Amino acid sequence: MTGADFLQLDPAGVPPGGLAAWLTGALRDAVADGRLAVGARVPASRTLATQLGVSRGVVVEAYQRLTDEGLLSARSGGGTRVSTVPGAVRRLGAATRLPTPELDLSPGVPDLSAFPRAAWAKASREVLAEVGSAELGYGDPRGVPALREALAVWLGRTRGITVSPDEILVVNGVAQGLVLLARWLEERGRTTIGFEEPGSYGGRVHLQRWGMTTVPVPVDGDGLDVAALDAGGVDAVVVTPAHQFPTGVVLSPQRRRELVEWVRAAPDRLVIEDDYDAEHRYDRPPVSAVKVLAPDRVVHLGSVSKTLAPAMRIGWLIAPPGMHEELVETRYWLDLASPALPQITLARMLTSGAFERHLRLVRQRHKARRDALLGALAEHRPAVRVRGVAAGLHVLATLPEGIDDAAVAEAALEAGIAVHPLSRHRQGEGPPGLVIGYAATTPDRLREAVRRLAPLITREPT
């Protein structure tokens, strides 16, 4: 007779090939309903395997899946413990809380369980042992020199951008970069800006919050429709050329040339390049930044939000020479400077090769998760067309005409699955679709999400 006192687990009746999935689900449910509290220790894998009468590999695999999801964490000498709770609340305001969905496939989040804790801790210890007292002061509003020097080398090697460290402005992510640029434009009486249609909802509302009117510019299979810029009457535009959000298309060589011609056709025109996830590519060669083609007319924005974690709040802005000093001054009066110690630690990660090793690892993990998502969609909804699969952290699944994608996303949320309706990232009307993130979810959970989501995709509009 098998079974465990621990959670009264009993594998009787579970098919041999499904033991790991069964145990994973049982432990996840126990964490969700409070039987296993945060900080609680789970049995050693060998002990639990013996009690259940299963192979130790079954328990190890279940623990690893939950570790990948961030629910468990293993500490040297401290065993494996519960580290967080699925369905934890997100604070949206003083009195507004929404539950986190069981299966969160929101786009734009990397595999946070893969954060290089050991490498970051090592680099941080080295920095703390070496940093001088002067470096702990308020510092340079442009950013710590060590990070700007490391970024200049990194961006030259990976994005083709030739830049001096003195031309780089370290910011708290792309969002802060957009705020600085919106203020710079508004001070010159320029309150309209072109924005991709469809395009990132988050980027759009940031600009609108700071007084900009975003003019939709269509995106097709070649990327931004540059010819439509003149019709929109704008002299500045935000683009995501390496991997357009949310369609995933790459700005074609011809469109790149047209964009450069457009920006050079008038003295005050400006291109803002959001290079938000260019590092994540799987089945296609890299493309250089648009900044390379017109360095005096393009502002380049990037961050480590998609390579390390959004919580790092480290990004960079490279502006044309005539804008740089004014943006630095604006940044100074906004919040003085970014925290110095994380900047120096990131610099150490970049120069030691640890950052690149981490990037190679997460590319492999993200690719495996993308493949699992694509396989599940092909199995459960083979007629759905999927775009943007060669790179990034999300795909776009287009839906049949007449389906209300917002209603599908709402029904999915009721079923415990979070996805974005394509309409959320539009300012006008357009074909329906779902923007599905995969990087933060394990392959088995992705397959489960698609299994639940598939029946909703063909639901008739109400």
Secondary structure, DSSP 8 states (H G I E B T S, - for coil): ----SGGG---TT--GGGHHHHHHHHHHHHHHTTSS-TT-B---HHHHHHHHTS-HHHHHHHHHHHHHTTSEEEETTTEEEE---TT-EEE-SSS-EEE--SEE--TT---GGG--HHHHHHHHHHHHHH--GGGGSS--TT--HHHHHHHHHHHHHHH-----GGGEEEESSHHHHHHHHHHHHHHTT--EEEEEES--HHHHHHHHHTT-EEEEEEEETTEE-THHHHHHT-SEEEE--SS-TTT-----HHHHHHHHHHHHSSTT-EEEEE-TTTT-BSSS-----GGGT-TTTEEEEEESTTTT-GGG--EEEE--HHHHHHHHHHHHHHHS---HHHHHHHHHHHHHTHHHHHHHHHHHHHHHHHHHHHHHHHHH-TTSEEE-TTBSSEEEEE--TT--HHHHHHHHHHTTEE-EEGGGG-SS----EEEEE-TTS-HHHHHHHHHHHHHHHT----
